[in-house]
Amino acid sequence: QVELVESGGGLVQAGGSLRLSCTASTNTDNMALGWYRQAPGKRRELVANILAIGSTNYRESLKERFIISRDDAKRAVYLQMNSLKPEDTAVYFCNAIFGRTYWGQGTQVTVSS
């Protein structure tokens, strides 16, 4: 069982930045890690993921503003979000894939106009 805890969400004005963190309860060395988001009334969607070897994949519309990174020594994955827009408002979830998919509880990000 892998427990994931997100942090770093909050309220920010449009154009601002936030850095989300997600810490796992176990070693992450062999896991694919990722961030998803879900806006009210919409389906959960991929933001970005990063494989154990470090290669990354982004939602095309976000790749210019968001950066995913990982620090396996800290069992953590991060999401740096820049130039935030009101449409980025959502609950952001991290996930980890190791045999099965594990999800965190989510952290709310609200971008005001």
N, C-alpha and C positions, 0 to 999 in steps of 0.2 A: 504494500500500500504506500502510495506517495501522496503526501499532503503538500498543497501549494498555497502560499499566502501572498496576495498582492498588496501593494501599498503605493502611495504617491499620487493617487487621484485627488481631485478637488475642483474648485471653481477657478477659472482663468478667463481673462478677457481675450477676445479674438486677437490673433497676432502673437500671443504669448507662447510659452513653452512649459511642458511638464515632463518629468522623468518618472516612469513607472518602474517599480521593482517587483520581482516575484521570487520568493525564496522557497526552496524545496526541503522536505524533511529528510531526504536521502541524497546520496551522491548523484550528480547529474551528468557525469562524464559520458555515459553511453546513451543519453536521451536526446531526442529531438525536442526542442522547446519552442513555444510559440505564443503569440498574442492574437486574440480574437476580440471582436467587439459586437455589441448588440444594442442598437438604438430602439427606443420605444416603438412597438408595432412592426419591427423589422426582424429579419432572420439574423442569426449570428453569422458574422463574416470574418474571414481571415484578414488579419492586419499584416503579420509577418511571421516567419518562422526561421529557426536557425538549427542546422543539424549539428551532430556531435563533432563533425570535422570542421565546423565553422562556416560552411556555406549558407547563404541566406536566400530567402525568397520573400518578396513583398507583393502586397496588393498594388497593382500598377498605379493606381491613382494616388498612392500614399508614398511611393518610394522616394520622392524628392524632399519630403518633409519629415519622415519618420526613420529612425535608425534602431535596429535591434542588435543587442549584444549579449554576451554571456560571460560569466565568471564561474567556472566549475569549482574553483577553490572555495568560493562562497556559496555554492549551490544556488546560483542566482541567474536570472535572465532579466534584461532591462529593455525598456522601450523609451527612447528619447523622442519626444514629439515636439516639433517646432512649427512656427507659423500656424498655430491652431485656428480652426474655423468653427463656427457654430455647428456645422454639420458633422464635426468630429465628436459631438456630444453623444455619449453612450456609456454603457457599462463595459469595462475592459476586463477580459479574462485571460489568464495565462493557462497554457496547457503543457503537458509533458507526455511524450509517447515512449513507453518502455514496456513492450508486451501488450499493453493496452493504453488507452488514453485517459489521463487524469486531468481534472480541472480544478482551478481555484474558485473561490467564491465571487470574485469580481471586485473591481473598484470603480466607482463612479467618476467620470470625467464630464464636466459641464463647461462649455465654452460660451461665454456671453458675447453678444454683438455690441 
